[in-house]
Amino acid sequence: ECSRETEIDVYNFDTSVDEESHQVWKKNSNVEWSRTRSGGTDFNGVREFILKPENRNRWTGIAIVTDGYAPVMGFIPKVRVIWLITQNGTTEYVREGDLVIKMKEERTAKIKK
């Protein structure tokens, strides 16, 4: 259960956002997630997606689940960012002023390959 309060738009990314991976996780639902990308990571791919004209002002906040190993992401106007960093990840590249949670233990989830 990922959300008790609202719906969540979920996208996979590596150096760019995989728009075809889009899922809407509905309030109080259990979902299956599958990995669609496995290349290097560039958070600016997420930034570019958020700043596309059709996406401007669509979200006021985003959560990025990552190990944190990628260049620092540029500024996104009017969007708060929370970083969910895996247990063995780094917070070194998190932008100043963003929220960050460092996970204490990784949980095994059912992931389709």
Secondary structure as UniProt FT lines:
FT   STRAND          8..13
FT   STRAND          17..25
FT   TURN            27..28
FT   STRAND          33..34
FT   HELIX           44..51
FT   TURN            53..57
FT   STRAND          61..66
FT   TURN            77..78
FT   STRAND          80..85
FT   TURN            87..88
FT   TURN            92..93
FT   TURN            96..97
FT   STRAND          99..102
FT   STRAND          111..112
//
